[in-house]
Amino acid sequence: MSRRVGTRLFPKDEKIFTKRNFPPGIHGAASRRRISGYGHQLLEKQKAKWMYGVLEKQFRGYYKKAAKKHGQTGSILLQLLETRLDNTVFRLGFATTRPQARQLVSHGFIEVNGKKVSIPSYQVKVGDQISIRESKAKSKNIENLKTIILKAQPPEWLQLDPRALSGRVLSVPARETLDATINPQLIIEHYSR
């Protein structure tokens, strides 16, 4: 998927790009076909979907929700994706990848404001306290992640307390702090057809 869109989507992809820095397929290394405007828009949407691990129906729902809100639709769309619980757990450093964060959430390892939440798409709000449940803190998975959590550098909109295995949402993520590899304008153009 990363070779298809031409950028790193997941942490492991660096190794793939050192060997094969060209599109997949039998003619990938030999020639590069010209992509239409629609093709660029579709690739940008696919890149965001794959990066955040969201299916098409969910992604369309996020677009519709962002379009109804007042402000720049593209920035709001990325903010909605960033404030998903699984992504927030990943950004806090409780997991090394988004799929791992999604699994931690769905298996009941995470609590928000002292209550267990097992829905990866749960939208966190400013002021929410996200932590690993006490009953799960002694598990083998979390013990293996503790060294990674101690070294984690969350973005400015999150605050991490690595000793307590908890974090807090300080603000809504600003456009400057969001992923620069995604061009939300192309996604909006794709859905506005």
N, C-alpha and C positions, 0 to 999 in steps of 0.2 A: 504494500500500500504506500509506503514511504517513497519507494522508487517511482511509483506512478505519479505522485504529486510533486516529486522533486525536492522535498524537504524532510527533515527528521521529524517524525511524529512521536516516536517513543525513545526512551533512553538507549535501548539496545541497537538502534538503527545506525549509530556512528560506525560500527563494525561493517555493516552492509555497504555503506557509502564508500568506505575505503577500497572495497573490492570491486563494486559495480556501481559506478556513478552515472548510470544511464537508465532509461525506462525499461520495464520488464518486457519480455516477449522475444520472439525469434529475430525481429528486425530492430530491437531496441538500441543496440550499440552502433549499428550501421547507419541508420537514418533517423531524422527527427521530423515528424510530420508537423505541419503548421496547425495550430489549434485556433478554432474560431472564437469569437467573443462569448458565445454561449458555452463553449468548451471550457474557457477560463472561469466563467461563473460557476459551472458545475463542479470543476475541480476544487475551487475554493470552498464550496459548500461541503464537498466530500471530505476535504482536509479537516474542516472544523468538526464534522460529524465523527470522523475516525479518531481525531485527537481526544475529544471529550467522551467517546464511547457511547454516543447517543444514536438511537435509531431514527429513521426518516420521519415517522409520525410524531415522535417526541420533538424532534428538531423543528418541524413545521409548527408545532404548538408553541415552542419558544419564540419563533418568529412572529406568530400572531399576537402573542402576549407583548412582545417588544414593540410591535407596530401600534398597539393601542395606547401605550404609554407616551407621555409628553417628553420630547427630547430626540436625540439622534438615535434612530432605530438600530443602527449597527452597533454602537457602543452599548446600548441597553441589552441587545442580544448577547454580546460577549459577557456583560455583567451577570446576566441570568445563568449563563453556562458556568461562569467562574464561581458563583455562589451556590452551586449544587453541593450537597454535603460530601459526596465522594471526591469532588475536585478540591474542596476545602481541606479534607483530610490529607489528600495528596500534597497540597501546598504547604500545610503545616509540617510535613515531613514524617507523618505517622505511617506512610507507605512509600515505597520506592517508585511505584507506577500507579496510574489511575485504575487499571483493572484490579490491582491488589487493594487499593483503597475502597473500591466498590465492594470487593469481597469482605473486607473488614466490616464495612457498614452493614451489609446484608446478613452477616453472621452474628450480629449483635454485639460487636466490640466497642461501638461508639455510643456516647450519650451526649445529648444537647440540653443544656441547662438542667442537668441532673436526671433527665429522662432518657431511657433507651430509645434510639431511633434506628430502625433497620431498613429505611427507604433511601437508596442512594440519590434519588432526585429531590430529596427534601431541600427546600430553599432556606439557607441560613440568613439571619438578619443581623443588623448592626447590634452589638452588645451580647450576642449569643456566646455562651461558654461551651466549647467542644472539648470533650475529654474521652480518654479510654476508660471503660468501666472498670471499677476496682476488681470485680470478680474475674475479669479477663486479663488484668495487668500482669499476672504471674504466668500466663500461658507461654508456651514455647515460641510462638510467633512473635509476640511482643518482646520477649527477652532478646530475640535475635535482632529486632528493630531498634532497641534502646540506644545502641551506639550511633545508628543513623539519625535518630531523633535528636541526640545531643549535638550533632554537627549541623542540623537543619538550619537553613536561613530562609524563613518565610518572607513573602512580600510585605510591603509597608502596611497594607490594609489588614494584616493579621498580626497577632501577638502570640508568641509561644513561650510556655513555661515547661522546658524539657524535663525538669526534675519531677513535676507533678503530672506529667503526661497530659497536659491540657493546653488549650489555646483559646483566644478570644477574637471575635470579629470586631475590628476597630472602626471600620468604615466600609462604604461601598467601594469596590475596586475602581480606580480611575483608569481612563483609557490609556494613559501613558504606561501604567503598570501591567497592562494586559499583554498577551502574546502578540508580538509585532509581526509574526509570520503570517497571520490571518488578516486578510483584507475584508472587513465586514461589508464594505460598499458593494463588492461583487456578489456577496450572498444576498443582499437586499435587492440588487438588480435582478438576480436569478428568480427570486420569489415574486417580484413585481411584474413579471411578464404577463 
